[in-house]
Amino acid sequence: MDQSRRHDPLGVPFVNAPLVGKNVVIGIDDIIGGSEGIGKGWEMLMESLAVGRGISLPSTSTGGSKFAVFVASAYSAVRHQFGIALGKFEGVAEVIGRIGAETYLLDAAKNFTIGAIDNGEKPAVANAIMKYQSTEKYRKIILDAMDVQGGAAIILGPKNLLAHAYFGAPIAITVEGANIITRTLIQFGQGVIRCHPYVNGQVEALEKGDVDTFDTLFLSHLQHVIKNGFRSMLFGLSRGYLHRPKCDGFTARYEQKLMWASAKFAFLSDVALGLMGAGLKRRESLSGRFADILAQMYMLTATLRRFREEGERKEDEVLLKVAMGEGFNKIDAAFAGIYQNVSRGVMGLIFSIIGFFSKLNSFGSVIKDADLHKIATLLTSNVAVRNRICNNIYIGGRVEELLLAAQAMQDAKQALAKRKTSGEQALDEQEKALVQMARKRQRAVIAVDTFSHEEYFRC
């Protein structure tokens, strides 16, 4: 390894090291904000980290996920085994379908969050959600894409398109708030106070000794809990159908389920907060499960909004269906984890009763194999859909070669299909040239890096 890079995290360029100096003098002009910025370094750092959680890391993770999906789907169209394109195997199609839907959702949530920041908002909790969810999804998508490529993804060399993205994934997991802490302390732990319509005001009133304001807010809070309790019960009995969606058609049912999940989440959050108080934040595993529900609702809302804003494209329906289905399944799992891990006292009794009925009345459902296979077919054979889902990524070098090979394979298949339909067996010179070009490009892009003994040890 190049010794000049020995301090880079996992061999990936990333400025992450202590700065050491002696007798260093910083001029006023070198301080951000000049003299008015003196003593505000920590505040600036926290603001920078908040922006990083909402912009840089989600954008990097989304771009990396798009790249992985592009490579996996295009490679699956080019690489053949037993005379069949890799993407035609159901096991491979299942993986491509899953990462395609996850990337569709991730891109939607990223744009949703950046739009809020661009409008001047400072969504600290949403930024924490995006930091955790985007980097975790990116890590899983990279691994899945490498599984699709097989041996081509595990030999490190110039032909390997995914290795360095794989090396860099843990960096995003760690920086700007480690993901374990972000999930178990920040998302719900901060959000339950900062985003609650009454709790933050009650805390401030207590600190000021303002009893009248506290009493007013407490009564409003109590009414809020009772209202959400009834909403949760009624939505549960009707499976969300009591909510009148803003739009009819394909997306209406998803909106109803989100409202149902929201009411249930709001009620249980207040019950847990009321019975456990400050102890809730110390129950990090429980807090993490509440965070999972909050994160899924946020990302599903963004995905639903994307689908509607983009004109409800017919070909995107299956992407939305799988993304929403996976999200609701994760909400079910998080709720079940809460019910099973609160077993003492009044709260345990309440949660066990709710948990019993919830098993009979879930939000999610099994993701159909046919839907995953349909996404895989779209991404491997429909160039326009693949380019749109994986937009705004750099196409050059080996990736461009892969793209050209996929196009050559498609042209050759169309020529052969046309020849078969006509009943003629012999290929004309133009068709032969197409087939030969396709095979040449195919061999070039599926080849795995190889090294001589001397080259290997020189590295």
PALUM-863287 format. One record per residue (C-alpha): residue in one letter; x, y, z. Coordinates in Angstrom, 1 decimal, decimal comma. Example, Ala and Ser with C-alpha at 12.3 -4.5 7.8 and 13.67 -1.06 7.14 Angstrom:
PALUM-863287
PT  resn      px      py      pz
PT     a    12,3    -4,5     7,8
PT     s    13,7    -1,1     7,1
***
This chain:
PALUM-863287
PT  resn      px      py      pz
PT     m     0,0     0,0     0,0
PT     d     1,2     3,5    -0,7
PT     q     2,6     4,7     2,6
PT     s     1,4     8,3     1,9
PT     r    -2,1     6,9     2,4
PT     r    -1,5     5,0     5,6
PT     h    -3,6     7,4     7,8
PT     d    -6,6     7,4     5,5
PT     p    -9,5     5,4     7,0
PT     l    -9,6     2,0     5,4
PT     g    -7,5     3,3     2,5
PT     v   -10,2     5,7     1,4
PT     p    -9,3     9,5     1,3
PT     f   -11,1    11,1     4,2
PT     v    -9,7    13,9     6,3
PT     n   -10,1    12,5     9,8
PT     a    -7,1    13,1    12,0
PT     p    -6,0    15,3    15,0
PT     l    -4,3    18,5    14,3
PT     v    -1,2    19,1    16,4
PT     g     0,7    22,4    16,7
PT     k     3,0    24,3    18,9
PT     n     3,0    28,1    19,4
PT     v     0,3    28,4    16,8
PT     v    -1,2    31,9    16,4
PT     i    -4,6    32,3    14,8
PT     g    -5,3    35,7    13,4
PT     i    -8,7    37,3    13,7
PT     d    -9,2    37,1     9,9
PT     d    -8,6    33,3    10,1
PT     i   -11,5    32,8    12,6
PT     i   -14,9    32,0    11,0
PT     g   -17,0    35,1    11,6
PT     g   -14,1    37,2    12,7
PT     s   -14,1    38,6    16,2
PT     e   -17,8    37,8    16,5
PT     g   -17,0    34,1    15,9
PT     i   -14,7    33,8    18,9
PT     g   -16,1    31,2    21,4
PT     k   -18,6    29,9    18,9
PT     g   -16,5    27,0    17,5
PT     w   -18,5    24,3    19,2
PT     e   -21,8    25,8    18,0
PT     m   -20,4    26,0    14,5
PT     l   -19,2    22,4    14,7
PT     m   -22,6    21,1    15,8
PT     e   -24,4    23,0    13,0
PT     s   -21,9    21,6    10,5
PT     l   -22,5    18,1    11,8
PT     a   -26,2    18,6    11,6
PT     v   -26,0    19,6     8,0
PT     g   -23,6    16,7     7,3
PT     r   -26,2    14,3     8,7
PT     g   -28,9    15,7     6,4
PT     i   -27,0    16,5     3,2
PT     s   -23,5    15,1     2,7
PT     l   -23,8    11,6     4,1
PT     p   -27,3    10,9     2,7
PT     s   -26,3    12,3    -0,7
PT     t   -23,1    10,2    -0,8
PT     s   -25,0     7,1     0,4
PT     t   -27,8     7,6    -2,2
PT     g   -25,2     8,1    -5,0
PT     g   -23,3     5,0    -3,9
PT     s   -26,6     3,0    -3,8
PT     k   -27,5     4,2    -7,3
PT     f   -24,1     3,2    -8,5
PT     a   -24,4    -0,2    -6,9
PT     v   -27,8    -0,8    -8,4
PT     f   -26,6     0,4   -11,8
PT     v   -23,6    -2,0   -11,8
PT     a   -25,5    -5,0   -10,5
PT     s   -28,4    -4,7   -12,9
PT     a   -26,3    -3,9   -16,0
PT     y   -23,9    -6,7   -15,1
PT     s   -26,8    -9,1   -14,6
PT     a   -27,9    -8,4   -18,2
PT     v   -24,5    -9,0   -19,6
PT     r   -23,2   -11,9   -17,5
PT     h   -24,7   -15,3   -18,6
PT     q   -24,6   -18,7   -16,9
PT     f   -25,8   -21,9   -18,5
PT     g   -26,9   -19,7   -21,5
PT     i   -29,2   -17,6   -19,3
PT     a   -28,7   -14,0   -18,3
PT     l   -27,8   -13,7   -14,6
PT     g   -30,8   -11,4   -14,0
PT     k   -33,2   -14,1   -15,1
PT     f   -32,3   -16,3   -12,1
PT     e   -34,9   -15,8    -9,5
PT     g   -32,4   -15,6    -6,6
PT     v   -30,5   -12,8    -8,4
PT     a   -33,7   -11,1    -9,4
PT     e   -34,9   -11,1    -5,8
PT     v   -31,7    -9,2    -4,7
PT     i   -31,9    -6,7    -7,6
PT     g   -35,5    -6,1    -6,9
PT     r   -34,9    -5,4    -3,3
PT     i   -32,0    -3,0    -3,7
PT     g   -33,8    -1,3    -6,5
PT     a   -36,8    -0,5    -4,3
PT     e   -34,5     0,5    -1,4
PT     t   -32,7     3,0    -3,6
PT     y   -36,0     4,4    -4,9
PT     l   -37,0     5,0    -1,3
PT     l   -33,6     6,4    -0,3
PT     d   -33,5     8,9    -3,1
PT     a   -37,0    10,1    -2,2
PT     a   -36,1    10,6     1,5
PT     k   -32,8    12,4     0,6
PT     n   -34,6    14,9    -1,7
PT     f   -37,4    15,4     0,8
PT     t   -34,9    16,3     3,6
PT     i   -32,6    18,5     1,4
PT     g   -35,7    20,3     0,3
PT     a   -36,6    21,2     3,9
PT     i   -33,0    22,4     4,6
PT     d   -33,0    24,4     1,4
PT     n   -36,2    26,2     2,6
PT     g   -34,3    27,3     5,7
PT     e   -35,5    24,5     8,1
PT     k   -33,1    22,9    10,6
PT     p   -34,7    19,4    11,0
PT     a   -32,3    18,0    13,5
PT     v   -34,3    14,8    14,1
PT     a   -34,9    14,2    10,4
PT     n   -31,2    14,7     9,7
PT     a   -30,4    12,1    12,3
PT     i   -32,9     9,7    10,7
PT     m   -31,3    10,3     7,3
PT     k   -27,8     9,8     8,6
PT     y   -28,6     6,5    10,1
PT     q   -31,0     5,1     7,5
PT     s   -29,0     6,2     4,4
PT     t   -25,7     4,9     5,6
PT     e   -27,1     1,6     6,8
PT     k   -29,0     1,1     3,6
PT     y   -25,9     2,0     1,5
PT     r   -23,8    -0,6     3,4
PT     k   -26,4    -3,3     2,7
PT     i   -27,0    -2,4    -0,9
PT     i   -23,2    -2,5    -1,6
PT     l   -23,0    -6,0    -0,1
PT     d   -26,0    -7,2    -2,1
PT     a   -24,5    -5,8    -5,4
PT     m   -21,2    -7,5    -4,6
PT     d   -23,1   -10,8    -4,1
PT     v   -24,6   -10,4    -7,6
PT     q   -21,2    -9,8    -9,1
PT     g   -19,6   -12,7    -7,3
PT     g   -16,0   -13,3    -8,0
PT     a   -15,7   -10,0   -10,0
PT     a   -16,4    -8,1    -6,8
PT     i   -13,9    -9,8    -4,5
PT     i   -10,7    -9,5    -6,5
PT     l    -9,2    -6,1    -5,9
PT     g    -8,0    -4,5    -9,1
PT     p    -8,8    -2,0   -11,8
PT     k   -11,8    -4,1   -13,1
PT     n   -13,5    -4,2    -9,7
PT     l   -16,2    -1,5    -9,6
PT     l   -17,5    -1,9    -6,1
PT     a   -14,6    -2,7    -3,8
PT     h   -13,7     0,9    -2,8
PT     a   -17,3     1,7    -2,2
PT     y   -17,4    -1,3     0,1
PT     f   -14,3    -0,1     1,9
PT     g   -15,8     3,3     2,4
PT     a   -19,2     2,2     3,8
PT     p   -18,1     1,8     7,5
PT     i   -16,6     5,3     7,4
PT     a   -20,1     6,8     6,8
PT     i   -21,5     4,6     9,5
PT     t   -19,0     6,0    12,0
PT     v   -18,5     9,7    11,4
PT     e   -20,8    12,6    12,4
PT     g   -22,4    10,6    15,1
PT     a   -21,9     6,8    15,2
PT     n   -25,0     4,9    14,0
PT     i   -25,5     2,9    17,2
PT     i   -25,8     6,1    19,2
PT     t   -27,7     8,0    16,5
PT     r   -30,4     5,3    16,6
PT     t   -30,6     4,6    20,3
PT     l   -30,2     8,1    21,8
PT     i   -30,6    10,8    19,2
PT     q   -33,5    10,1    16,9
PT     f   -36,3     9,3    19,4
PT     g   -34,5    10,4    22,6
PT     q   -34,2    14,0    21,2
PT     g   -37,3    13,9    19,1
PT     v   -39,7    12,9    21,8
PT     i   -38,8    16,2    23,6
PT     r   -38,0    18,6    20,8
PT     c   -40,8    17,5    18,4
PT     h   -43,6    17,0    20,9
PT     p   -46,2    19,7    20,8
PT     y   -46,3    20,0    24,6
PT     v   -43,4    18,3    26,4
PT     n   -40,7    20,8    25,6
PT     g   -42,9    23,7    26,8
PT     q   -43,7    21,8    30,0
PT     v   -40,0    21,3    30,8
PT     e   -39,3    25,0    30,2
PT     a   -42,2    26,0    32,4
PT     l   -40,9    23,8    35,2
PT     e   -37,4    25,3    34,9
PT     k   -38,9    28,8    35,2
PT     g   -41,2    27,9    38,0
PT     d   -44,2    29,0    35,8
PT     v   -47,0    26,8    37,4
PT     d   -49,9    28,3    35,4
PT     t   -48,2    27,7    32,0
PT     f   -47,3    24,1    33,1
PT     d   -50,8    23,4    34,2
PT     t   -52,2    24,6    30,9
PT     l   -49,8    22,6    28,9
PT     f   -50,3    19,5    31,0
PT     l   -54,1    19,6    30,5
PT     s   -53,5    20,1    26,7
PT     h   -51,0    17,2    26,8
PT     l   -53,5    14,9    28,6
PT     q   -56,2    15,7    26,0
PT     h   -53,6    15,0    23,3
PT     v   -52,9    11,6    24,7
PT     i   -56,6    10,7    25,0
PT     k   -57,3    11,9    21,5
PT     n   -54,4     9,8    20,1
PT     g   -55,5     6,8    22,1
PT     f   -59,0     7,0    20,6
PT     r   -57,5     7,6    17,1
PT     s   -55,2     4,6    17,5
PT     m   -58,1     2,4    18,6
PT     l   -60,5     3,4    15,9
PT     f   -57,8     3,2    13,1
PT     g   -56,8    -0,2    14,5
PT     l   -60,4    -1,5    14,4
PT     s   -60,9    -0,1    10,8
PT     r   -57,3    -0,9     9,7
PT     g   -57,0     2,8     8,9
PT     y   -60,0     3,0     6,6
PT     l   -61,6     5,7     8,7
PT     h   -59,0     8,2     7,4
PT     r   -60,1     9,9     4,3
PT     p   -57,0    10,1     2,0
PT     k   -56,1    13,3     0,1
PT     c   -55,7    11,3    -3,1
PT     d   -57,6     8,4    -4,6
PT     g   -56,2     5,5    -6,5
PT     f   -53,1     3,4    -6,0
PT     t   -51,6     5,5    -3,1
PT     a   -54,7     6,0    -1,0
PT     r   -54,2     2,8     1,0
PT     y   -50,6     3,6     1,9
PT     e   -51,7     7,0     3,2
PT     q   -54,3     5,4     5,4
PT     k   -51,8     3,0     6,9
PT     l   -49,3     5,8     7,6
PT     m   -52,0     7,7     9,5
PT     w   -52,8     4,6    11,4
PT     a   -49,2     3,9    12,3
PT     s   -48,7     7,6    13,2
PT     a   -51,6     7,5    15,7
PT     k   -50,4     4,3    17,3
PT     f   -46,8     5,6    17,5
PT     a   -47,9     8,9    19,1
PT     f   -50,1     7,2    21,7
PT     l   -47,5     4,6    22,7
PT     s   -44,8     7,3    22,9
PT     d   -46,8     9,3    25,3
PT     v   -47,7     6,3    27,4
PT     a   -44,0     5,2    27,6
PT     l   -42,9     8,8    28,4
PT     g   -45,6     9,2    31,0
PT     l   -44,9     6,0    32,8
PT     m   -41,1     5,9    32,5
PT     g   -40,2     9,6    32,4
PT     a   -36,5    10,3    32,1
PT     g   -35,9     6,6    32,4
PT     l   -37,1     6,1    28,8
PT     k   -34,0     7,7    27,4
PT     r   -31,9     5,2    29,4
PT     r   -33,8     2,3    27,9
PT     e   -31,7     2,6    24,7
PT     s   -32,9    -0,6    23,1
PT     l   -36,5     0,5    23,6
PT     s   -35,8     4,0    22,4
PT     g   -34,1     2,5    19,3
PT     r   -37,3     0,6    18,4
PT     f   -39,4     3,8    18,7
PT     a   -36,7     5,4    16,5
PT     d   -37,1     2,7    13,9
PT     i   -40,8     3,3    13,7
PT     l   -40,3     7,1    13,4
PT     a   -37,7     6,6    10,7
PT     q   -39,8     4,3     8,6
PT     m   -42,8     6,6     8,8
PT     y   -40,6     9,5     7,7
PT     m   -39,1     7,7     4,8
PT     l   -42,3     6,1     3,6
PT     t   -44,0     9,6     3,7
PT     a   -41,2    10,9     1,5
PT     t   -41,5     8,0    -0,9
PT     l   -45,2     8,4    -1,2
PT     r   -44,7    12,1    -1,9
PT     r   -42,1    11,3    -4,6
PT     f   -44,4     9,0    -6,4
PT     r   -47,2    11,5    -6,5
PT     e   -45,0    14,5    -7,4
PT     e   -43,5    12,5   -10,3
PT     g   -46,9    11,9   -11,8
PT     e   -47,6     8,4   -10,5
PT     r   -45,6     6,6   -13,3
PT     k   -47,1     3,2   -14,0
PT     e   -43,6     1,5   -14,1
PT     d   -42,8     2,9   -10,7
PT     e   -45,8     1,4    -9,0
PT     v   -44,0    -1,8    -8,3
PT     l   -41,0     0,1    -6,8
PT     l   -43,4     2,0    -4,5
PT     k   -45,3    -1,2    -3,6
PT     v   -42,1    -3,1    -2,5
PT     a   -40,6     0,0    -0,7
PT     m   -43,8     0,6     1,2
PT     g   -44,3    -3,0     2,0
PT     e   -40,8    -3,4     3,4
PT     g   -41,2    -0,3     5,5
PT     f   -44,5    -1,4     7,0
PT     n   -43,0    -4,8     7,8
PT     k   -40,2    -3,0     9,7
PT     i   -42,8    -1,0    11,6
PT     d   -44,5    -4,2    12,6
PT     a   -41,2    -5,7    13,8
PT     a   -40,4    -2,6    15,8
PT     f   -43,8    -2,5    17,5
PT     a   -43,6    -6,2    18,3
PT     g   -40,1    -5,6    19,9
PT     i   -41,6    -2,9    22,1
PT     y   -44,5    -5,0    23,3
PT     q   -42,2    -8,0    24,0
PT     n   -39,6    -6,0    26,0
PT     v   -41,9    -4,0    28,3
PT     s   -43,3    -6,6    30,7
PT     r   -43,5    -5,0    34,1
PT     g   -46,1    -3,0    35,9
PT     v   -49,0    -1,1    34,4
PT     m   -47,1    -0,3    31,2
PT     g   -46,3    -3,9    30,6
PT     l   -49,9    -4,9    31,0
PT     i   -51,0    -2,2    28,6
PT     f   -48,4    -3,1    26,0
PT     s   -49,1    -6,8    26,2
PT     i   -52,8    -6,3    25,5
PT     i   -52,0    -4,0    22,6
PT     g   -49,4    -6,4    21,4
PT     f   -51,8    -9,4    21,4
PT     f   -54,3    -7,6    19,2
PT     s   -51,5    -6,2    17,0
PT     k   -50,5    -9,7    16,0
PT     l   -53,9   -10,1    14,4
PT     n   -53,9    -6,7    12,8
PT     s   -50,5    -5,9    11,2
PT     f   -49,5    -3,1     8,9
PT     g   -47,3    -5,1     6,5
PT     s   -47,5    -8,2     4,4
PT     v   -45,2   -10,6     2,7
PT     i   -43,4    -9,1    -0,2
PT     k   -44,3   -11,1    -3,4
PT     d   -41,5   -12,7    -5,4
PT     a   -43,3   -11,6    -8,6
PT     d   -42,9    -7,9    -7,6
PT     l   -39,2    -8,3    -6,9
PT     h   -38,7   -10,1   -10,2
PT     k   -40,6    -7,4   -12,0
PT     i   -38,3    -4,7   -10,6
PT     a   -35,3    -6,8   -11,7
PT     t   -36,7    -7,1   -15,2
PT     l   -37,2    -3,3   -15,4
PT     l   -33,7    -2,5   -14,2
PT     t   -31,9    -5,1   -16,3
PT     s   -33,9    -4,7   -19,6
PT     n   -35,4    -1,2   -19,6
PT     v   -32,5     1,2   -20,0
PT     a   -34,7     4,3   -19,6
PT     v   -36,0     3,1   -16,2
PT     r   -32,6     2,1   -15,0
PT     n   -31,1     5,4   -16,0
PT     r   -33,9     7,3   -14,3
PT     i   -33,7     5,4   -11,0
PT     c   -29,9     5,6   -11,1
PT     n   -29,6     9,2   -12,3
PT     n   -26,9    11,7   -11,5
PT     i   -24,0     9,2   -11,2
PT     y   -20,8     9,3   -13,1
PT     i   -20,7     7,0   -16,1
PT     g   -17,2     6,5   -17,4
PT     g   -14,3     4,0   -17,7
PT     r   -15,3     0,5   -16,8
PT     v   -18,9     1,5   -16,0
PT     e   -19,2     2,9   -19,6
PT     e   -17,8    -0,3   -20,9
PT     l   -20,4    -2,3   -18,9
PT     l   -23,1     0,0   -20,3
PT     l   -21,9    -0,5   -23,9
PT     a   -21,7    -4,3   -23,4
PT     a   -25,3    -4,3   -22,1
PT     q   -26,5    -2,4   -25,1
PT     a   -24,5    -4,6   -27,5
PT     m   -26,1    -7,7   -25,9
PT     q   -29,5    -6,2   -26,3
PT     d   -28,9    -5,3   -30,0
PT     a   -27,7    -8,8   -30,7
PT     k   -30,6   -10,5   -29,0
PT     q   -33,1    -8,3   -30,9
PT     a   -31,3    -9,2   -34,2
PT     l   -31,4   -12,9   -33,4
PT     a   -35,1   -12,8   -32,3
PT     k   -35,9   -11,0   -35,6
PT     r   -34,0   -13,7   -37,6
PT     k   -35,8   -16,5   -35,7
PT     t   -39,2   -14,9   -36,4
PT     s   -38,4   -14,7   -40,2
PT     g   -37,6   -18,4   -40,3
PT     e   -34,2   -17,9   -41,8
PT     q   -31,3   -19,7   -40,1
PT     a   -28,2   -18,0   -41,5
PT     l   -27,1   -14,7   -40,2
PT     d   -26,1   -11,9   -42,6
PT     e   -22,9   -10,1   -42,2
PT     q   -24,3    -7,2   -40,2
PT     e   -26,0    -9,6   -37,7
PT     k   -22,8   -11,6   -37,4
PT     a   -20,9    -8,4   -36,6
PT     l   -23,5    -7,5   -33,9
PT     v   -23,1   -10,9   -32,3
PT     q   -19,3   -10,8   -32,4
PT     m   -19,2    -7,3   -31,0
PT     a   -21,6    -8,3   -28,2
PT     r   -19,5   -11,3   -27,3
PT     k   -16,3    -9,3   -27,3
PT     r   -17,7    -6,6   -25,0
PT     q   -19,3    -9,3   -22,8
PT     r   -15,9   -11,0   -22,3
PT     a   -14,2    -7,7   -21,6
PT     v   -16,6    -6,6   -18,8
PT     i   -17,1   -10,0   -17,0
PT     a   -13,4   -10,7   -16,9
PT     v   -12,0   -10,8   -13,4
PT     d    -8,7    -9,1   -12,5
PT     t    -5,7   -11,5   -12,6
PT     f    -2,1   -10,8   -11,5
PT     s     1,2   -12,5   -12,1
PT     h     3,3   -13,6    -9,1
PT     e     5,5   -10,6    -9,4
PT     e     2,6    -8,1    -9,8
PT     y     0,8    -9,6    -6,7
PT     f     3,8    -9,2    -4,4
PT     r     4,7    -5,8    -5,8
PT     c     1,3    -4,5    -4,6
***
